[in-house]
Amino acid sequence: MMWRWLFLVMVGMLAGIWEIAILPFLPSGLGVRPLLPIAVLLLVSGARSRAFSGLIAGALVLDAYKWAYFDVATLRLVVVFMLLDVIAQRFLTNRSVYATIVLAVIARGLDWLSSFILALVSGLMDSARYPWQLPVDAGWIILWDIVLVGMGFLLIASFTRRFATTGRVSDF
């Protein structure tokens, strides 16, 4: 059981390294940001503590290398994860691929909203140093999140049989 936790912490760290070290050098259409989609998939699959651990590990990597401006990805992503957990428990409870995709889109929107709020707060200190803008490739980021979460959900469903991906035909 401990090896699963360590594996997901390493996956979270690799996702954070991907977003810091490789993503800035890719064209805008290939802007895959895997940290939130991985956390959403693990949250939906029932591995909340491991999803949280992987997300924290990735957020710590993001914070370690983004020290030029006030972002605090660890705090921001913890709040986003807690809100996602509430949404998954209260509203999107059927564990379908559609609910998981909606949860991933909500996660990205909450991520951008929390980043915007932190930029507003930091703008009170010095408005010239902390500008915020929606990413130029926001559509591509959402599309990649949908693709990653959809494919990940179907892979998890096919290997673990945890989720029902097809409807049941009742006998007459």
Contacts in CASP RR format, 6 or more apart in sequence:
PFRMAT RR
TARGET T0000
AUTHOR 0000-0000-0000
METHOD contacts of the structure
MODEL  1
MMWRWLFLVMVGMLAGIWEIAILPFLPSGLGVRPLLPIAVLLLVSGARSR
AFSGLIAGALVLDAYKWAYFDVATLRLVVVFMLLDVIAQRFLTNRSVYAT
IVLAVIARGLDWLSSFILALVSGLMDSARYPWQLPVDAGWIILWDIVLVG
MGFLLIASFTRRFATTGRVSDF
4 47 0 8 1.000
4 50 0 8 1.000
5 49 0 8 1.000
5 50 0 8 1.000
5 53 0 8 1.000
8 42 0 8 1.000
8 47 0 8 1.000
8 50 0 8 1.000
8 51 0 8 1.000
8 53 0 8 1.000
8 54 0 8 1.000
9 53 0 8 1.000
9 54 0 8 1.000
9 57 0 8 1.000
10 57 0 8 1.000
11 38 0 8 1.000
11 54 0 8 1.000
12 35 0 8 1.000
12 38 0 8 1.000
12 54 0 8 1.000
12 55 0 8 1.000
12 57 0 8 1.000
12 58 0 8 1.000
12 61 0 8 1.000
13 54 0 8 1.000
13 57 0 8 1.000
13 58 0 8 1.000
13 60 0 8 1.000
13 61 0 8 1.000
15 34 0 8 1.000
15 35 0 8 1.000
15 38 0 8 1.000
15 58 0 8 1.000
16 35 0 8 1.000
16 58 0 8 1.000
16 59 0 8 1.000
16 61 0 8 1.000
16 62 0 8 1.000
17 61 0 8 1.000
18 32 0 8 1.000
18 34 0 8 1.000
19 33 0 8 1.000
19 34 0 8 1.000
19 35 0 8 1.000
19 62 0 8 1.000
20 61 0 8 1.000
20 62 0 8 1.000
20 65 0 8 1.000
20 66 0 8 1.000
21 65 0 8 1.000
23 31 0 8 1.000
23 32 0 8 1.000
23 33 0 8 1.000
26 32 0 8 1.000
28 136 0 8 1.000
28 137 0 8 1.000
28 140 0 8 1.000
29 137 0 8 1.000
29 140 0 8 1.000
30 140 0 8 1.000
31 137 0 8 1.000
31 140 0 8 1.000
31 141 0 8 1.000
31 144 0 8 1.000
32 144 0 8 1.000
32 148 0 8 1.000
33 141 0 8 1.000
33 144 0 8 1.000
33 145 0 8 1.000
34 148 0 8 1.000
35 55 0 8 1.000
35 58 0 8 1.000
35 59 0 8 1.000
35 62 0 8 1.000
35 77 0 8 1.000
36 55 0 8 1.000
36 77 0 8 1.000
36 80 0 8 1.000
36 104 0 8 1.000
36 107 0 8 1.000
36 108 0 8 1.000
36 111 0 8 1.000
36 145 0 8 1.000
37 104 0 8 1.000
37 107 0 8 1.000
37 144 0 8 1.000
37 145 0 8 1.000
37 148 0 8 1.000
37 149 0 8 1.000
38 51 0 8 1.000
38 54 0 8 1.000
38 55 0 8 1.000
39 51 0 8 1.000
39 52 0 8 1.000
39 54 0 8 1.000
39 55 0 8 1.000
39 77 0 8 1.000
39 81 0 8 1.000
39 84 0 8 1.000
39 107 0 8 1.000
40 84 0 8 1.000
40 100 0 8 1.000
40 103 0 8 1.000
40 104 0 8 1.000
40 107 0 8 1.000
40 149 0 8 1.000
41 51 0 8 1.000
41 100 0 8 1.000
41 149 0 8 1.000
41 152 0 8 1.000
41 153 0 8 1.000
41 156 0 8 1.000
42 48 0 8 1.000
42 50 0 8 1.000
42 51 0 8 1.000
42 54 0 8 1.000
43 51 0 8 1.000
43 81 0 8 1.000
43 84 0 8 1.000
43 85 0 8 1.000
43 88 0 8 1.000
43 103 0 8 1.000
44 88 0 8 1.000
44 95 0 8 1.000
44 99 0 8 1.000
44 100 0 8 1.000
44 103 0 8 1.000
44 153 0 8 1.000
45 156 0 8 1.000
45 160 0 8 1.000
45 162 0 8 1.000
45 163 0 8 1.000
48 85 0 8 1.000
51 81 0 8 1.000
52 78 0 8 1.000
52 81 0 8 1.000
55 77 0 8 1.000
55 78 0 8 1.000
55 81 0 8 1.000
56 74 0 8 1.000
56 77 0 8 1.000
56 78 0 8 1.000
59 73 0 8 1.000
59 74 0 8 1.000
59 76 0 8 1.000
59 77 0 8 1.000
59 78 0 8 1.000
60 74 0 8 1.000
62 71 0 8 1.000
62 73 0 8 1.000
62 74 0 8 1.000
63 71 0 8 1.000
63 72 0 8 1.000
63 73 0 8 1.000
63 74 0 8 1.000
66 73 0 8 1.000
69 122 0 8 1.000
69 129 0 8 1.000
69 130 0 8 1.000
70 118 0 8 1.000
70 119 0 8 1.000
70 121 0 8 1.000
70 122 0 8 1.000
70 125 0 8 1.000
70 130 0 8 1.000
71 115 0 8 1.000
71 118 0 8 1.000
72 118 0 8 1.000
76 111 0 8 1.000
76 114 0 8 1.000
76 115 0 8 1.000
76 118 0 8 1.000
77 111 0 8 1.000
79 114 0 8 1.000
80 107 0 8 1.000
80 110 0 8 1.000
80 111 0 8 1.000
80 114 0 8 1.000
83 110 0 8 1.000
84 103 0 8 1.000
84 106 0 8 1.000
84 107 0 8 1.000
84 110 0 8 1.000
87 103 0 8 1.000
87 106 0 8 1.000
88 103 0 8 1.000
92 99 0 8 1.000
92 100 0 8 1.000
92 102 0 8 1.000
92 103 0 8 1.000
93 99 0 8 1.000
95 162 0 8 1.000
95 163 0 8 1.000
95 164 0 8 1.000
96 163 0 8 1.000
96 164 0 8 1.000
97 150 0 8 1.000
97 153 0 8 1.000
97 154 0 8 1.000
97 157 0 8 1.000
97 163 0 8 1.000
97 165 0 8 1.000
100 149 0 8 1.000
100 150 0 8 1.000
100 153 0 8 1.000
101 146 0 8 1.000
101 149 0 8 1.000
101 150 0 8 1.000
101 153 0 8 1.000
103 149 0 8 1.000
104 145 0 8 1.000
104 146 0 8 1.000
104 148 0 8 1.000
104 149 0 8 1.000
105 142 0 8 1.000
105 145 0 8 1.000
105 146 0 8 1.000
107 145 0 8 1.000
108 141 0 8 1.000
108 142 0 8 1.000
108 145 0 8 1.000
112 134 0 8 1.000
112 135 0 8 1.000
112 138 0 8 1.000
115 132 0 8 1.000
116 132 0 8 1.000
119 130 0 8 1.000
119 131 0 8 1.000
119 132 0 8 1.000
120 132 0 8 1.000
122 129 0 8 1.000
122 130 0 8 1.000
123 129 0 8 1.000
123 130 0 8 1.000
135 141 0 8 1.000
153 163 0 8 1.000
154 165 0 8 1.000
156 162 0 8 1.000
156 163 0 8 1.000
157 163 0 8 1.000
157 164 0 8 1.000
157 165 0 8 1.000
158 165 0 8 1.000
END
